[in-house]
């Protein structure tokens, strides 16, 4: 009985670890605040901004052309999957979206 319970616990834990890997557990807003917020805040090197600062097409172009790389390469801090989630968040809440968000990084 004890061995069965331990095996079951490992099975459940393993499933949770697989299901909740870092790339899928974070949403775009959280990544935007934690990853982008390291520099884009009132004390950082980059300008402070919010999703509503640009239209969705501008955010799309920014990521498509990898414009961030011109000033600072962030590829070591932000994975391609995370960048995609951040882009989706910014586009979904851009100035011309149905749900614009004006609150930016502090």
ABEGO torsion letter per residue (X at the ends): XAAAAAAAAAAAAAAAAAAABAAAABBAAAAAAAAAAAABBAABABBBBBAAABBAAAAAAAAAAGAAAAABBAAAABBAAAAAAAAAAAAAABAABABBBABBBX
